C-alpha cells in the first residue's frame, strides 16, 4: 500500500477513535484524536480549495473528493 493511502486510512480513524476513547472515559486520548481530526479538516480545507503548496505538493488522488463528501454528511 502506498504511503499516502496508508496515512489517509489512518486519518479516517480519528473521529471513531475519539468516540471510543470518550466512551471509555479516556480523556487524554479523546482530546488527542479530536485534535487530530480538527487539524486534518483544517489542512484539507486549505489544500483542497486553494493549495498554496501546489507547485511542490498535491494531495493523493481522490483525497479532496472524499473530504468534500465527508463535509456534506
Biopython code that builds the backbone (N, CA, C, O; Angstrom):
import numpy as np
from Bio.PDB.StructureBuilder import StructureBuilder

atoms = [
    (1, "UNK", "N", (0.852, -1.175, 0.000)),
    (1, "UNK", "CA", (0.000, 0.000, 0.000)),
    (1, "UNK", "C", (0.898, 1.239, 0.000)),
    (1, "UNK", "O", (1.889, 1.291, 0.728)),
    (2, "UNK", "N", (0.555, 2.214, -0.802)),
    (2, "UNK", "CA", (1.334, 3.442, -0.877)),
    (2, "UNK", "C", (1.247, 4.201, 0.442)),
    (2, "UNK", "O", (0.268, 4.091, 1.180)),
    (3, "UNK", "N", (2.280, 4.962, 0.715)),
    (3, "UNK", "CA", (2.348, 5.712, 1.966)),
    (3, "UNK", "C", (1.165, 6.668, 2.126)),
    (3, "UNK", "O", (0.593, 6.763, 3.212)),
    (4, "UNK", "N", (0.790, 7.381, 1.050)),
    (4, "UNK", "CA", (-0.341, 8.317, 1.117)),
    (4, "UNK", "C", (-1.628, 7.594, 1.466)),
    (4, "UNK", "O", (-2.415, 8.082, 2.278)),
    (5, "UNK", "N", (-1.851, 6.428, 0.857)),
    (5, "UNK", "CA", (-3.073, 5.677, 1.123)),
    (5, "UNK", "C", (-3.107, 5.186, 2.559)),
    (5, "UNK", "O", (-4.150, 5.230, 3.211)),
    (6, "UNK", "N", (-1.975, 4.723, 3.049)),
    (6, "UNK", "CA", (-1.898, 4.237, 4.428)),
    (6, "UNK", "C", (-2.195, 5.371, 5.404)),
    (6, "UNK", "O", (-2.965, 5.198, 6.348)),
    (7, "UNK", "N", (-1.573, 6.548, 5.173)),
    (7, "UNK", "CA", (-1.808, 7.697, 6.056)),
    (7, "UNK", "C", (-3.271, 8.118, 6.008)),
    (7, "UNK", "O", (-3.864, 8.447, 7.036)),
    (8, "UNK", "N", (-3.848, 8.107, 4.811)),
    (8, "UNK", "CA", (-5.236, 8.527, 4.686)),
    (8, "UNK", "C", (-6.166, 7.573, 5.427)),
    (8, "UNK", "O", (-7.115, 8.014, 6.075)),
    (9, "UNK", "N", (-5.903, 6.274, 5.340)),
    (9, "UNK", "CA", (-6.728, 5.319, 6.064)),
    (9, "UNK", "C", (-6.609, 5.542, 7.562)),
    (9, "UNK", "O", (-7.604, 5.471, 8.283)),
    (10, "UNK", "N", (-5.401, 5.812, 8.035)),
    (10, "UNK", "CA", (-5.212, 6.086, 9.451)),
    (10, "UNK", "C", (-5.949, 7.353, 9.859)),
    (10, "UNK", "O", (-6.569, 7.392, 10.922)),
    (11, "UNK", "N", (-5.887, 8.397, 9.021)),
    (11, "UNK", "CA", (-6.501, 9.665, 9.397)),
    (11, "UNK", "C", (-8.025, 9.564, 9.453)),
    (11, "UNK", "O", (-8.656, 10.327, 10.185)),
    (12, "UNK", "N", (-8.627, 8.653, 8.708)),
    (12, "UNK", "CA", (-10.074, 8.475, 8.761)),
    (12, "UNK", "C", (-10.520, 7.820, 10.064)),
    (12, "UNK", "O", (-11.713, 7.804, 10.368)),
    (13, "UNK", "N", (-9.590, 7.286, 10.827)),
    (13, "UNK", "CA", (-9.913, 6.626, 12.091)),
    (13, "UNK", "C", (-9.991, 7.606, 13.247)),
    (13, "UNK", "O", (-10.377, 7.221, 14.351)),
    (14, "UNK", "N", (-9.633, 8.866, 13.023)),
    (14, "UNK", "CA", (-9.525, 9.826, 14.111)),
    (14, "UNK", "C", (-10.832, 10.041, 14.857)),
    (14, "UNK", "O", (-10.859, 9.972, 16.086)),
    (15, "UNK", "N", (-11.899, 10.295, 14.147)),
    (15, "UNK", "CA", (-13.188, 10.549, 14.803)),
    (15, "UNK", "C", (-13.675, 9.299, 15.537)),
    (15, "UNK", "O", (-14.025, 9.394, 16.713)),
    (16, "UNK", "N", (-13.712, 8.115, 14.880)),
    (16, "UNK", "CA", (-14.159, 6.926, 15.632)),
    (16, "UNK", "C", (-13.293, 6.653, 16.858)),
    (16, "UNK", "O", (-13.812, 6.253, 17.900)),
    (17, "UNK", "N", (-11.980, 6.864, 16.749)),
    (17, "UNK", "CA", (-11.118, 6.636, 17.902)),
    (17, "UNK", "C", (-11.426, 7.621, 19.020)),
    (17, "UNK", "O", (-11.398, 7.253, 20.195)),
    (18, "UNK", "N", (-11.717, 8.857, 18.671)),
    (18, "UNK", "CA", (-12.087, 9.844, 19.690)),
    (18, "UNK", "C", (-13.361, 9.418, 20.401)),
    (18, "UNK", "O", (-13.465, 9.548, 21.620)),
    (19, "UNK", "N", (-14.321, 8.915, 19.659)),
    (19, "UNK", "CA", (-15.597, 8.475, 20.242)),
    (19, "UNK", "C", (-15.392, 7.274, 21.157)),
    (19, "UNK", "O", (-15.956, 7.214, 22.250)),
    (20, "UNK", "N", (-14.587, 6.325, 20.708)),
    (20, "UNK", "CA", (-14.317, 5.127, 21.520)),
    (20, "UNK", "C", (-13.647, 5.513, 22.830)),
    (20, "UNK", "O", (-14.057, 5.051, 23.894)),
    (21, "UNK", "N", (-12.624, 6.351, 22.763)),
    (21, "UNK", "CA", (-11.921, 6.739, 23.982)),
    (21, "UNK", "C", (-12.813, 7.570, 24.904)),
    (21, "UNK", "O", (-12.690, 7.491, 26.127)),
    (22, "UNK", "N", (-13.708, 8.363, 24.319)),
    (22, "UNK", "CA", (-14.647, 9.123, 25.145)),
    (22, "UNK", "C", (-15.563, 8.164, 25.903)),
    (22, "UNK", "O", (-15.827, 8.349, 27.091)),
    (23, "UNK", "N", (-16.045, 7.136, 25.198)),
    (23, "UNK", "CA", (-16.930, 6.162, 25.836)),
    (23, "UNK", "C", (-16.216, 5.406, 26.953)),
    (23, "UNK", "O", (-16.831, 5.015, 27.944)),
    (24, "UNK", "N", (-14.899, 5.206, 26.776)),
    (24, "UNK", "CA", (-14.118, 4.500, 27.792)),
    (24, "UNK", "C", (-13.659, 5.420, 28.922)),
    (24, "UNK", "O", (-13.080, 4.964, 29.908)),
    (25, "UNK", "N", (-13.921, 6.710, 28.771)),
    (25, "UNK", "CA", (-13.541, 7.663, 29.803)),
    (25, "UNK", "C", (-12.083, 8.086, 29.747)),
    (25, "UNK", "O", (-11.564, 8.638, 30.717)),
    (26, "UNK", "N", (-11.408, 7.834, 28.618)),
    (26, "UNK", "CA", (-10.002, 8.213, 28.468)),
    (26, "UNK", "C", (-9.931, 9.617, 27.877)),
    (26, "UNK", "O", (-9.877, 9.788, 26.659)),
    (27, "UNK", "N", (-9.931, 10.603, 28.740)),
    (27, "UNK", "CA", (-9.993, 11.999, 28.325)),
    (27, "UNK", "C", (-8.782, 12.396, 27.482)),
    (27, "UNK", "O", (-8.928, 13.069, 26.461)),
    (28, "UNK", "N", (-7.599, 11.984, 27.903)),
    (28, "UNK", "CA", (-6.378, 12.375, 27.194)),
    (28, "UNK", "C", (-6.397, 11.895, 25.734)),
    (28, "UNK", "O", (-6.084, 12.661, 24.823)),
    (29, "UNK", "N", (-6.761, 10.637, 25.520)),
    (29, "UNK", "CA", (-6.795, 10.117, 24.149)),
    (29, "UNK", "C", (-7.966, 10.698, 23.369)),
    (29, "UNK", "O", (-7.864, 10.893, 22.158)),
    (30, "UNK", "N", (-9.076, 10.977, 24.044)),
    (30, "UNK", "CA", (-10.207, 11.616, 23.376)),
    (30, "UNK", "C", (-9.791, 12.977, 22.833)),
    (30, "UNK", "O", (-10.085, 13.312, 21.686)),
    (31, "UNK", "N", (-9.112, 13.749, 23.655)),
    (31, "UNK", "CA", (-8.657, 15.069, 23.220)),
    (31, "UNK", "C", (-7.641, 14.960, 22.087)),
    (31, "UNK", "O", (-7.673, 15.749, 21.143)),
    (32, "UNK", "N", (-6.737, 13.983, 22.182)),
    (32, "UNK", "CA", (-5.724, 13.798, 21.144)),
    (32, "UNK", "C", (-6.367, 13.506, 19.790)),
    (32, "UNK", "O", (-6.066, 14.181, 18.805)),
    (33, "UNK", "N", (-7.249, 12.507, 19.734)),
    (33, "UNK", "CA", (-7.849, 12.125, 18.450)),
    (33, "UNK", "C", (-8.806, 13.189, 17.928)),
    (33, "UNK", "O", (-8.945, 13.347, 16.715)),
    (34, "UNK", "N", (-9.457, 13.909, 18.807)),
    (34, "UNK", "CA", (-10.316, 15.014, 18.370)),
    (34, "UNK", "C", (-9.479, 16.121, 17.739)),
    (34, "UNK", "O", (-9.856, 16.685, 16.712)),
    (35, "UNK", "N", (-8.343, 16.427, 18.356)),
    (35, "UNK", "CA", (-7.442, 17.445, 17.807)),
    (35, "UNK", "C", (-6.883, 17.010, 16.463)),
    (35, "UNK", "O", (-6.756, 17.827, 15.551)),
    (36, "UNK", "N", (-6.544, 15.721, 16.327)),
    (36, "UNK", "CA", (-6.033, 15.216, 15.058)),
    (36, "UNK", "C", (-7.077, 15.398, 13.951)),
    (36, "UNK", "O", (-6.744, 15.811, 12.840)),
    (37, "UNK", "N", (-8.318, 15.094, 14.257)),
    (37, "UNK", "CA", (-9.390, 15.235, 13.267)),
    (37, "UNK", "C", (-9.583, 16.698, 12.872)),
    (37, "UNK", "O", (-9.759, 17.004, 11.692)),
    (38, "UNK", "N", (-9.551, 17.603, 13.853)),
    (38, "UNK", "CA", (-9.690, 19.031, 13.550)),
    (38, "UNK", "C", (-8.553, 19.522, 12.661)),
    (38, "UNK", "O", (-8.788, 20.243, 11.691)),
    (39, "UNK", "N", (-7.321, 19.134, 12.990)),
    (39, "UNK", "CA", (-6.165, 19.566, 12.200)),
    (39, "UNK", "C", (-6.236, 19.026, 10.780)),
    (39, "UNK", "O", (-5.917, 19.743, 9.831)),
    (40, "UNK", "N", (-6.649, 17.778, 10.621)),
    (40, "UNK", "CA", (-6.796, 17.187, 9.289)),
    (40, "UNK", "C", (-7.826, 17.974, 8.488)),
    (40, "UNK", "O", (-7.597, 18.291, 7.321)),
    (41, "UNK", "N", (-8.953, 18.286, 9.107)),
    (41, "UNK", "CA", (-10.001, 19.034, 8.414)),
    (41, "UNK", "C", (-9.537, 20.429, 8.018)),
    (41, "UNK", "O", (-9.821, 20.890, 6.912)),
    (42, "UNK", "N", (-8.825, 21.102, 8.914)),
    (42, "UNK", "CA", (-8.295, 22.434, 8.585)),
    (42, "UNK", "C", (-7.335, 22.360, 7.411)),
    (42, "UNK", "O", (-7.428, 23.145, 6.468)),
    (43, "UNK", "N", (-6.416, 21.412, 7.478)),
    (43, "UNK", "CA", (-5.410, 21.269, 6.426)),
    (43, "UNK", "C", (-6.066, 20.964, 5.078)),
    (43, "UNK", "O", (-5.757, 21.602, 4.072)),
    (44, "UNK", "N", (-6.978, 19.980, 5.063)),
    (44, "UNK", "CA", (-7.618, 19.620, 3.799)),
    (44, "UNK", "C", (-8.514, 20.730, 3.271)),
    (44, "UNK", "O", (-8.642, 20.885, 2.057)),
    (45, "UNK", "N", (-9.137, 21.505, 4.153)),
    (45, "UNK", "CA", (-9.969, 22.613, 3.677)),
    (45, "UNK", "C", (-9.125, 23.651, 2.938)),
    (45, "UNK", "O", (-9.622, 24.332, 2.041)),
    (46, "UNK", "N", (-7.859, 23.772, 3.312)),
    (46, "UNK", "CA", (-6.958, 24.703, 2.627)),
    (46, "UNK", "C", (-6.440, 24.101, 1.324)),
    (46, "UNK", "O", (-6.584, 24.700, 0.258)),
    (47, "UNK", "N", (-5.836, 22.912, 1.411)),
    (47, "UNK", "CA", (-5.176, 22.358, 0.221)),
    (47, "UNK", "C", (-6.155, 21.850, -0.829)),
    (47, "UNK", "O", (-5.778, 21.673, -1.987)),
    (48, "UNK", "N", (-7.396, 21.617, -0.446)),
    (48, "UNK", "CA", (-8.379, 21.148, -1.426)),
    (48, "UNK", "C", (-9.123, 22.293, -2.100)),
    (48, "UNK", "O", (-9.843, 22.065, -3.072)),
    (49, "UNK", "N", (-8.967, 23.517, -1.606)),
    (49, "UNK", "CA", (-9.655, 24.646, -2.221)),
    (49, "UNK", "C", (-8.694, 25.598, -2.917)),
    (49, "UNK", "O", (-8.941, 26.019, -4.047)),
    (50, "UNK", "N", (-7.608, 25.934, -2.250)),
    (50, "UNK", "CA", (-6.636, 26.869, -2.821)),
    (50, "UNK", "C", (-5.253, 26.469, -2.315)),
    (50, "UNK", "O", (-4.699, 27.113, -1.423)),
    (51, "UNK", "N", (-4.707, 25.416, -2.881)),
    (51, "UNK", "CA", (-3.484, 24.797, -2.391)),
    (51, "UNK", "C", (-2.272, 25.720, -2.535)),
    (51, "UNK", "O", (-1.810, 25.951, -3.652)),
    (52, "UNK", "N", (-1.748, 26.255, -1.419)),
    (52, "UNK", "CA", (-0.579, 27.119, -1.500)),
    (52, "UNK", "C", (0.707, 26.348, -1.800)),
    (52, "UNK", "O", (1.741, 26.953, -2.084)),
    (53, "UNK", "N", (0.648, 25.023, -1.738)),
    (53, "UNK", "CA", (1.810, 24.174, -1.993)),
    (53, "UNK", "C", (1.750, 23.502, -3.356)),
    (53, "UNK", "O", (2.544, 22.603, -3.635)),
    (54, "UNK", "N", (0.834, 23.918, -4.200)),
    (54, "UNK", "CA", (0.570, 23.238, -5.468)),
    (54, "UNK", "C", (1.806, 23.061, -6.344)),
    (54, "UNK", "O", (1.899, 22.082, -7.084)),
    (55, "UNK", "N", (2.747, 23.983, -6.274)),
    (55, "UNK", "CA", (3.956, 23.866, -7.098)),
    (55, "UNK", "C", (4.836, 22.701, -6.681)),
    (55, "UNK", "O", (5.586, 22.169, -7.500)),
    (56, "UNK", "N", (4.757, 22.297, -5.421)),
    (56, "UNK", "CA", (5.647, 21.246, -4.928)),
    (56, "UNK", "C", (4.933, 20.017, -4.360)),
    (56, "UNK", "O", (5.560, 18.975, -4.165)),
    (57, "UNK", "N", (3.628, 20.128, -4.093)),
    (57, "UNK", "CA", (2.920, 19.013, -3.475)),
    (57, "UNK", "C", (1.438, 19.055, -3.826)),
    (57, "UNK", "O", (0.831, 20.125, -3.869)),
    (58, "UNK", "N", (0.864, 17.888, -4.074)),
    (58, "UNK", "CA", (-0.564, 17.730, -4.339)),
    (58, "UNK", "C", (-1.107, 16.622, -3.436)),
    (58, "UNK", "O", (-0.400, 15.649, -3.177)),
    (59, "UNK", "N", (-2.335, 16.745, -2.956)),
    (59, "UNK", "CA", (-2.927, 15.649, -2.186)),
    (59, "UNK", "C", (-3.056, 14.403, -3.067)),
    (59, "UNK", "O", (-3.142, 14.508, -4.290)),
    (60, "UNK", "N", (-3.069, 13.250, -2.451)),
    (60, "UNK", "CA", (-3.238, 11.994, -3.183)),
    (60, "UNK", "C", (-4.546, 12.023, -3.963)),
    (60, "UNK", "O", (-5.510, 12.678, -3.566)),
    (61, "UNK", "N", (-4.561, 11.318, -5.054)),
    (61, "UNK", "CA", (-5.747, 11.271, -5.908)),
    (61, "UNK", "C", (-6.959, 10.791, -5.102)),
    (61, "UNK", "O", (-6.888, 9.778, -4.406)),
    (62, "UNK", "N", (-8.036, 11.504, -5.198)),
    (62, "UNK", "CA", (-9.276, 11.151, -4.513)),
    (62, "UNK", "C", (-9.418, 11.739, -3.115)),
    (62, "UNK", "O", (-10.511, 11.722, -2.551)),
    (63, "UNK", "N", (-8.343, 12.256, -2.552)),
    (63, "UNK", "CA", (-8.392, 12.789, -1.188)),
    (63, "UNK", "C", (-9.393, 13.927, -1.068)),
    (63, "UNK", "O", (-10.230, 13.930, -0.166)),
    (64, "UNK", "N", (-9.310, 14.883, -1.966)),
    (64, "UNK", "CA", (-10.204, 16.049, -1.877)),
    (64, "UNK", "C", (-11.654, 15.674, -2.158)),
    (64, "UNK", "O", (-12.574, 16.254, -1.582)),
    (65, "UNK", "N", (-11.854, 14.705, -3.045)),
    (65, "UNK", "CA", (-13.216, 14.256, -3.320)),
    (65, "UNK", "C", (-13.819, 13.594, -2.084)),
    (65, "UNK", "O", (-14.974, 13.847, -1.740)),
    (66, "UNK", "N", (-13.034, 12.747, -1.417)),
    (66, "UNK", "CA", (-13.534, 12.095, -0.198)),
    (66, "UNK", "C", (-13.749, 13.119, 0.914)),
    (66, "UNK", "O", (-14.715, 13.022, 1.671)),
    (67, "UNK", "N", (-12.854, 14.097, 1.013)),
    (67, "UNK", "CA", (-13.005, 15.133, 2.036)),
    (67, "UNK", "C", (-14.294, 15.925, 1.784)),
    (67, "UNK", "O", (-15.042, 16.199, 2.722)),
    (68, "UNK", "N", (-14.555, 16.289, 0.541)),
    (68, "UNK", "CA", (-15.790, 17.031, 0.216)),
    (68, "UNK", "C", (-17.011, 16.206, 0.555)),
    (68, "UNK", "O", (-17.992, 16.738, 1.075)),
    (69, "UNK", "N", (-16.971, 14.912, 0.269)),
    (69, "UNK", "CA", (-18.108, 14.035, 0.585)),
    (69, "UNK", "C", (-18.316, 13.941, 2.103)),
    (69, "UNK", "O", (-19.453, 13.928, 2.575)),
    (70, "UNK", "N", (-17.212, 13.877, 2.868)),
    (70, "UNK", "CA", (-17.312, 13.840, 4.325)),
    (70, "UNK", "C", (-17.949, 15.113, 4.860)),
    (70, "UNK", "O", (-18.721, 15.061, 5.818)),
    (71, "UNK", "N", (-17.639, 16.253, 4.257)),
    (71, "UNK", "CA", (-18.169, 17.535, 4.719)),
    (71, "UNK", "C", (-19.647, 17.680, 4.435)),
    (71, "UNK", "O", (-20.338, 18.432, 5.122)),
    (72, "UNK", "N", (-20.144, 16.972, 3.434)),
    (72, "UNK", "CA", (-21.584, 17.027, 3.116)),
    (72, "UNK", "C", (-22.418, 16.243, 4.117)),
    (72, "UNK", "O", (-23.606, 16.516, 4.285)),
    (73, "UNK", "N", (-21.804, 15.274, 4.780)),
    (73, "UNK", "CA", (-22.543, 14.417, 5.732)),
    (73, "UNK", "C", (-22.777, 15.077, 7.030)),
    (73, "UNK", "O", (-23.381, 14.485, 7.924)),
]
sb = StructureBuilder()
sb.init_structure("model")
sb.init_model(0)
sb.init_chain("A")
sb.init_seg("    ")
for serial, (resi, resn, name, xyz) in enumerate(atoms, 1):
    if name == "N":
        sb.init_residue(resn, " ", resi, " ")
    sb.init_atom(name, np.array(xyz, "f"), 0.0, 1.0, " ", f" {name:<3s}", serial, name[0])
structure = sb.get_structure()
